Amino acid sequence: MPKDLRTFISQVEEAYPDTYLKTSHEVDPRFELTGVLRKFQDANQFPMVLFEDVKGCEVPVLGNALGSRDRLALLFDTDSKGLARAYDERQGTKIPPEIVETGPVKEVVQTGDEIDVTKIANIVHCADDAGEYISSGVTVAKDPDNGAYNAGIYRIQVVGPNELRLDPGQYSHIWHLHHKHEQRDEPLEVAIVIGHYPSMYMASQYRGPLEVDEIEVAGGLAGEAVRMCPAETLDLMVPADAEIVIEGRMLPHVRKDEGPFGEFSWYLGPGHPAHVVEVTAVTRRADAIYQDVFNAHPEHNLIGMVGREANMLDKVRAVVPTVKSVCMPFSACCRFATYISIEKEYDGQGRNAALTALGADPFVKLAVIVDEDIDPYNETQVMWAVATRVRADKDVMIIPEAYTCELDPTAYSIEDDTKNGALNAKWIIDATKPVGLPFQKLADVPEDVWRNVDLAEFFPAGTGAGAARASDVQPQLVGAEQS
Ligand SMILES: Cc1cc2nc3c(=O)[nH]c(=O)nc-3n(C[C@H](O)[C@H](O)[C@H](O)COP(=O)(O)O)c2cc1C
């Protein structure tokens, strides 16, 4: 059986049955659906929830499927700390798609007057979002020059039965493809894929060159070819095993207002003129599941994180082969900071790792480099290294006016730094110990002693009951599980 969304649901049911909940209680798509997930978030819980009865929606909605590192790790046969390494290994193995005539996504085909996107995509996620949004669509388009397929997730406002507004940033490949078509006064044909085996979502966050076919990357990440079949109304292939595909044309020379919309920064991303998509067909499974992504919520952060961590690992390894691991911490929205551990061989190497990291990803403002005894996924350890291994006058560096991200509320414009723009300072904290100088020794019980202590010998009635846990010592960061 080809991998699809249902394969993933079964994997979660088997591995983490307690994190998959279903409800047949009617839910209002305006704030209540995301309100349920927000309530769980408040208790630091991030279940995947199937809402079987969504008011005004013809299909059930699966919320927060990708809002946990542990669930993402199921895609890569690894644990939550192995995600970047596994993604990095697999992104190099590209598997071309298998071309088929048709597939489950064609069980219902709607064209012309039958099209009404609002009947399958009617969720209003956050207060002050401009309206109903598709936040989980992987937009797929083809490069007219070399035929390579590109995929990306962009916020998509639903403004009517057959009109969408889409907001790809200028740095994105889809913006570039649209621009190429616009110069020829032609629309860009797009397929918006909703619900599939999540390697499709992960591949959409691949950070490689434009020429690389991202359907082949999706195949490599999944370990099998993605089945593709012809679209109904476009000269484009679409994933045959998706839940829903919306076909459309991104019009040339047309921009209309879109937004605001809650962003990965957890602030409201401003509205502006955006690209317009005229929908030409909706195809879906007869029992389609609409997979939603909760914006301005951990799920939004985590989906974009894995490809970025893998890219960072790859780029830093080219300069510092002894890099150990890379974490885009949740506390920095999985975008604005990176914690990197290296096995430092010579002085200055920490700075080189940091400079590479800052250049590898425009969104990253802060690179903290630590030694290999620090776990970058443990923020308390990272901050301990900052507290005890950093002389701020020597080990902190600031680079002004780098290109970063407009969605960062502190980013500024070149003409006027009180106005929003894409520039910001980037900074480095080199929290590694010197190699060529003595440094104080760690104080700890010998490891071979404490690791070999059998607590049951000392406390036969049971260990741990009543013992202070980490959260009693210090409040944990609220957010998606980091371990
Ligand atoms: C949930 C989610 C929503 C996103 N929304 C946008 C968006 O509205 N605009 C944008 O430019 N990038 C957005 N991104 C980031 C792009 O999907 C990402 O940069 C992707 O790699 C772009 O692909 P491309 O460069 O191949 O076009 C989003 C990512 C996620 C995970």
The ligand as a MOL file (V3000), in Angstrom:
LIG
                    3D

  0  0  0     0  0            999 V3000
M  V30 BEGIN CTAB
M  V30 COUNTS 31 33 0 0 0
M  V30 BEGIN ATOM
M  V30 1 C 2.6510 26.1150 8.2900 0
M  V30 2 C 3.5860 26.9120 7.4130 0
M  V30 3 C 3.1440 28.0710 6.8100 0
M  V30 4 C 3.9780 28.8020 5.9750 0
M  V30 5 N 3.5270 29.9370 5.3610 0
M  V30 6 C 4.3330 30.6430 4.5290 0
M  V30 7 C 3.8580 31.7940 3.8290 0
M  V30 8 O 2.7040 32.2200 3.9800 0
M  V30 9 N 4.7270 32.4170 2.9920 0
M  V30 10 C 6.0010 31.9970 2.7910 0
M  V30 11 O 6.7350 32.5800 2.0010 0
M  V30 12 N 6.4770 30.8990 3.4370 0
M  V30 13 C 5.6700 30.2170 4.2820 0
M  V30 14 N 6.1430 29.1060 4.9350 0
M  V30 15 C 7.5370 28.6850 4.6870 0
M  V30 16 C 7.6800 27.9800 3.3570 0
M  V30 17 O 6.7550 26.9210 3.2350 0
M  V30 18 C 9.0950 27.4090 3.2280 0
M  V30 19 O 10.0120 28.4690 3.2520 0
M  V30 20 C 9.2960 26.5930 1.9980 0
M  V30 21 O 10.5640 25.9880 2.0350 0
M  V30 22 C 9.1710 27.4180 0.7420 0
M  V30 23 O 9.3930 26.5840 -0.3330 0
M  V30 24 P 10.0420 27.1030 -1.6720 0
M  V30 25 O 11.2010 27.9980 -1.3150 0
M  V30 26 O 10.4580 25.8430 -2.3430 0
M  V30 27 O 8.9880 27.8580 -2.4030 0
M  V30 28 C 5.3090 28.3660 5.7720 0
M  V30 29 C 5.7580 27.1970 6.3940 0
M  V30 30 C 4.9120 26.4870 7.2290 0
M  V30 31 C 5.4340 25.2370 7.8840 0
M  V30 END ATOM
M  V30 BEGIN BOND
M  V30 1 1 1 2
M  V30 2 1 2 3
M  V30 3 2 2 30
M  V30 4 2 3 4
M  V30 5 1 4 5
M  V30 6 1 4 28
M  V30 7 2 5 6
M  V30 8 1 6 7
M  V30 9 1 6 13
M  V30 10 2 7 8
M  V30 11 1 7 9
M  V30 12 1 9 10
M  V30 13 2 10 11
M  V30 14 1 10 12
M  V30 15 2 12 13
M  V30 16 1 13 14
M  V30 17 1 14 15
M  V30 18 1 14 28
M  V30 19 1 15 16
M  V30 20 1 16 17
M  V30 21 1 16 18
M  V30 22 1 18 19
M  V30 23 1 18 20
M  V30 24 1 20 21
M  V30 25 1 20 22
M  V30 26 1 22 23
M  V30 27 1 23 24
M  V30 28 2 24 25
M  V30 29 1 24 26
M  V30 30 1 24 27
M  V30 31 2 28 29
M  V30 32 1 29 30
M  V30 33 1 30 31
M  V30 END BOND
M  V30 END CTAB
M  END
